[in-house]
């Protein structure tokens, strides 16, 4: 009887499969969603901001002493789900390495074109991503990335970044007060 129970136990243990990893795999085609913050009112609707944003400008002292910009192509404007999209390779490159060019930046502002024929072109600020949002997202993404938890990394790409509508004048006042 003991031998029979032992054989049954061995068969049961041997037939158990390892659980597949729930951490996911690297996806170089992943997108980063930048959505409107909940409950914020402004002169422009969130959809107007998605439609009219020409580029996002930000500062990353590790890369440059000047403002960096990233333009948005039509394919990066999702007016149905009301979000702007950036490429996941702005945070994790195609070979799977973390890159801080975007996520280690600060003072992110969305700009619409006012006069592209002027030299230099004239833009107006229509929204921003609060520095606190970027800092929080960066910490969570780095932690998930270090754990090779790509499911969480890509979930964060989709939900962690939110913009707040503003004007150029309001943005400058927030920045001067250190509240951006």
C-alpha positions as a Markdown table, in Angstrom:
| # | Residue | x | y | z |
|---|---|---|---|---|
| 1 | Unk | 0.0 | 0.0 | 0.0 |
| 2 | Unk | 2.8 | 2.4 | 0.9 |
| 3 | Unk | 4.5 | 1.7 | -2.5 |
| 4 | Unk | 1.2 | 2.4 | -4.3 |
| 5 | Unk | 0.7 | 5.7 | -2.5 |
| 6 | Unk | 4.4 | 6.6 | -3.2 |
| 7 | Unk | 4.0 | 5.9 | -6.9 |
| 8 | Unk | 0.8 | 8.0 | -7.0 |
| 9 | Unk | 2.5 | 10.9 | -5.2 |
| 10 | Unk | 5.4 | 10.7 | -7.7 |
| 11 | Unk | 3.1 | 10.7 | -10.7 |
| 12 | Unk | 1.1 | 13.7 | -9.3 |
| 13 | Unk | 4.3 | 15.7 | -8.6 |
| 14 | Unk | 5.8 | 14.8 | -12.0 |
| 15 | Unk | 2.7 | 15.8 | -13.9 |
| 16 | Unk | 2.6 | 19.3 | -12.3 |
| 17 | Unk | 3.7 | 21.9 | -14.8 |
| 18 | Unk | 5.7 | 25.0 | -13.8 |
| 19 | Unk | 3.5 | 28.0 | -13.8 |
| 20 | Unk | 4.3 | 30.3 | -16.7 |
| 21 | Unk | 5.9 | 33.6 | -15.8 |
| 22 | Unk | 3.3 | 36.4 | -15.3 |
| 23 | Unk | 6.0 | 39.0 | -15.8 |
| 24 | Unk | 5.6 | 39.2 | -19.6 |
| 25 | Unk | 8.3 | 39.8 | -22.2 |
| 26 | Unk | 10.0 | 42.8 | -23.7 |
| 27 | Unk | 7.9 | 44.5 | -26.4 |
| 28 | Unk | 9.8 | 47.1 | -28.4 |
| 29 | Unk | 6.6 | 48.2 | -30.0 |
| 30 | Unk | 4.9 | 49.2 | -26.7 |
| 31 | Unk | 3.4 | 52.6 | -26.5 |
| 32 | Unk | 3.3 | 55.1 | -23.6 |
| 33 | Unk | -0.1 | 56.8 | -23.0 |
| 34 | Unk | -0.3 | 60.4 | -21.8 |
| 35 | Unk | -3.9 | 61.0 | -20.7 |
| 36 | Unk | -5.7 | 64.0 | -19.2 |
| 37 | Unk | -5.7 | 64.2 | -15.4 |
| 38 | Unk | -9.2 | 63.5 | -14.0 |
| 39 | Unk | -11.4 | 66.4 | -13.0 |
| 40 | Unk | -9.4 | 69.2 | -14.4 |
| 41 | Unk | -11.3 | 72.0 | -16.1 |
| 42 | Unk | -9.8 | 74.4 | -18.7 |
| 43 | Unk | -10.6 | 76.5 | -21.7 |
| 44 | Unk | -9.4 | 73.7 | -23.9 |
| 45 | Unk | -10.9 | 70.2 | -23.7 |
| 46 | Unk | -8.7 | 67.2 | -23.3 |
| 47 | Unk | -9.6 | 66.2 | -26.8 |
| 48 | Unk | -8.6 | 69.7 | -28.1 |
| 49 | Unk | -5.2 | 69.3 | -26.4 |
| 50 | Unk | -4.7 | 65.9 | -28.0 |
| 51 | Unk | -5.7 | 67.3 | -31.4 |
| 52 | Unk | -3.6 | 70.5 | -31.2 |
| 53 | Unk | -0.4 | 69.5 | -29.4 |
| 54 | Unk | 2.4 | 69.8 | -31.9 |
| 55 | Unk | 5.2 | 68.7 | -29.5 |
| 56 | Unk | 6.2 | 68.1 | -25.9 |
| 57 | Unk | 9.2 | 70.0 | -24.6 |
| 58 | Unk | 11.1 | 69.2 | -21.5 |
| 59 | Unk | 14.5 | 69.6 | -19.9 |
| 60 | Unk | 17.0 | 66.8 | -19.0 |
| 61 | Unk | 20.2 | 68.2 | -17.6 |
| 62 | Unk | 21.9 | 64.8 | -18.1 |
| 63 | Unk | 21.5 | 65.1 | -21.9 |
| 64 | Unk | 21.6 | 68.8 | -22.7 |
| 65 | Unk | 21.6 | 72.3 | -21.2 |
| 66 | Unk | 18.8 | 73.2 | -23.5 |
| 67 | Unk | 15.1 | 72.3 | -23.9 |
| 68 | Unk | 14.4 | 69.0 | -25.7 |
| 69 | Unk | 11.3 | 68.4 | -27.8 |
| 70 | Unk | 9.4 | 65.4 | -29.2 |
| 71 | Unk | 6.9 | 66.0 | -31.9 |
| 72 | Unk | 3.6 | 64.0 | -32.2 |
| 73 | Unk | 2.7 | 62.5 | -35.5 |
| 74 | Unk | -1.0 | 61.9 | -36.4 |
| 75 | Unk | -0.5 | 58.2 | -35.5 |
| 76 | Unk | 0.4 | 59.3 | -32.0 |
| 77 | Unk | -2.9 | 61.1 | -31.4 |
| 78 | Unk | -5.7 | 58.9 | -30.1 |
| 79 | Unk | -8.8 | 61.2 | -30.1 |
| 80 | Unk | -11.1 | 58.2 | -29.4 |
| 81 | Unk | -9.4 | 57.3 | -26.1 |
| 82 | Unk | -8.2 | 60.9 | -25.6 |
| 83 | Unk | -4.5 | 60.4 | -25.2 |
| 84 | Unk | -1.2 | 61.2 | -26.8 |
| 85 | Unk | 1.1 | 58.3 | -27.5 |
| 86 | Unk | 4.9 | 58.1 | -27.2 |
| 87 | Unk | 7.0 | 55.1 | -28.2 |
| 88 | Unk | 7.9 | 52.7 | -25.4 |
| 89 | Unk | 11.5 | 52.9 | -26.7 |
| 90 | Unk | 11.7 | 56.3 | -25.1 |
| 91 | Unk | 12.1 | 54.4 | -21.8 |
| 92 | Unk | 13.2 | 50.9 | -22.8 |
| 93 | Unk | 15.2 | 50.6 | -26.0 |
| 94 | Unk | 14.8 | 47.8 | -28.6 |
| 95 | Unk | 17.5 | 45.8 | -27.0 |
| 96 | Unk | 15.8 | 45.9 | -23.6 |
| 97 | Unk | 18.0 | 48.5 | -21.9 |
| 98 | Unk | 16.5 | 51.3 | -19.8 |
| 99 | Unk | 17.0 | 54.7 | -21.2 |
| 100 | Unk | 16.4 | 57.8 | -19.2 |
| 101 | Unk | 16.3 | 60.4 | -21.9 |
| 102 | Unk | 12.6 | 61.0 | -21.5 |
| 103 | Unk | 11.6 | 59.8 | -18.1 |
| 104 | Unk | 14.5 | 61.5 | -16.3 |
| 105 | Unk | 13.4 | 64.8 | -17.6 |
| 106 | Unk | 11.4 | 67.5 | -15.9 |
| 107 | Unk | 9.2 | 70.6 | -16.8 |
| 108 | Unk | 7.2 | 68.8 | -19.5 |
| 109 | Unk | 4.9 | 71.1 | -21.5 |
| 110 | Unk | 2.6 | 70.5 | -24.4 |
| 111 | Unk | 2.8 | 73.1 | -27.1 |
| 112 | Unk | 0.6 | 74.1 | -30.0 |
| 113 | Unk | 1.8 | 75.9 | -33.1 |
| 114 | Unk | 1.0 | 79.6 | -33.2 |
| 115 | Unk | 3.2 | 80.8 | -36.1 |
| 116 | Unk | 5.4 | 78.2 | -37.8 |
| 117 | Unk | 6.6 | 80.8 | -40.4 |
| 118 | Unk | 8.3 | 82.9 | -37.7 |
| 119 | Unk | 12.0 | 82.5 | -37.0 |
| 120 | Unk | 12.1 | 80.7 | -34.6 |
| 121 | Unk | 8.6 | 79.2 | -34.8 |
| 122 | Unk | 6.1 | 80.5 | -32.1 |
| 123 | Unk | 4.3 | 78.0 | -29.8 |
| 124 | Unk | 1.9 | 78.4 | -26.9 |
| 125 | Unk | 1.8 | 76.1 | -23.9 |
| 126 | Unk | -1.6 | 74.3 | -23.6 |
| 127 | Unk | -0.8 | 71.5 | -21.0 |
| 128 | Unk | 1.9 | 70.1 | -18.8 |
| 129 | Unk | 2.8 | 66.9 | -16.9 |
| 130 | Unk | 3.5 | 67.7 | -13.3 |
| 131 | Unk | 7.0 | 66.8 | -12.2 |
| 132 | Unk | 5.5 | 64.8 | -9.3 |
| 133 | Unk | 3.7 | 62.5 | -11.9 |
| 134 | Unk | 7.0 | 61.9 | -13.8 |
| 135 | Unk | 8.9 | 61.2 | -10.6 |
| 136 | Unk | 6.4 | 58.8 | -9.3 |
| 137 | Unk | 6.1 | 57.0 | -12.7 |
| 138 | Unk | 9.8 | 56.8 | -13.0 |
| 139 | Unk | 10.2 | 55.1 | -9.6 |
| 140 | Unk | 7.5 | 52.5 | -10.3 |
| 141 | Unk | 8.7 | 51.8 | -13.9 |
| 142 | Unk | 12.4 | 51.4 | -12.7 |
| 143 | Unk | 11.3 | 49.0 | -10.0 |
| 144 | Unk | 9.2 | 46.9 | -12.3 |
| 145 | Unk | 11.9 | 46.9 | -15.0 |
| 146 | Unk | 14.6 | 45.8 | -12.5 |
| 147 | Unk | 12.3 | 42.9 | -11.6 |
| 148 | Unk | 11.9 | 42.1 | -15.3 |
| 149 | Unk | 8.1 | 42.5 | -14.8 |
| 150 | Unk | 7.2 | 43.8 | -18.3 |
| 151 | Unk | 3.5 | 43.3 | -17.7 |
| 152 | Unk | 3.7 | 45.9 | -15.0 |
| 153 | Unk | 6.1 | 48.1 | -17.0 |
| 154 | Unk | 3.6 | 48.2 | -19.9 |
| 155 | Unk | 0.6 | 48.7 | -17.6 |
| 156 | Unk | 2.4 | 51.7 | -16.1 |
| 157 | Unk | 3.2 | 53.0 | -19.6 |
| 158 | Unk | -0.6 | 53.0 | -20.2 |
| 159 | Unk | -1.8 | 54.6 | -16.9 |
| 160 | Unk | 1.1 | 56.5 | -15.2 |
| 161 | Unk | 1.4 | 59.7 | -17.2 |
| 162 | Unk | -1.3 | 62.4 | -17.0 |
| 163 | Unk | -1.4 | 65.9 | -18.3 |
| 164 | Unk | -3.0 | 69.0 | -16.9 |
| 165 | Unk | -4.4 | 71.7 | -19.2 |
| 166 | Unk | -2.8 | 75.2 | -18.6 |
| 167 | Unk | -1.8 | 78.3 | -20.4 |
| 168 | Unk | 1.7 | 79.7 | -20.9 |
| 169 | Unk | 1.0 | 82.4 | -18.3 |
| 170 | Unk | -0.3 | 79.8 | -15.8 |
| 171 | Unk | 2.6 | 77.5 | -16.4 |
| 172 | Unk | 5.2 | 80.2 | -15.9 |
| 173 | Unk | 3.5 | 81.2 | -12.6 |
| 174 | Unk | 3.5 | 77.5 | -11.4 |
| 175 | Unk | 7.1 | 77.1 | -12.3 |
| 176 | Unk | 8.1 | 80.3 | -10.6 |
| 177 | Unk | 6.3 | 79.1 | -7.4 |
| 178 | Unk | 7.9 | 75.7 | -7.7 |
| 179 | Unk | 4.5 | 74.0 | -8.1 |
| 180 | Unk | 4.9 | 72.4 | -11.4 |
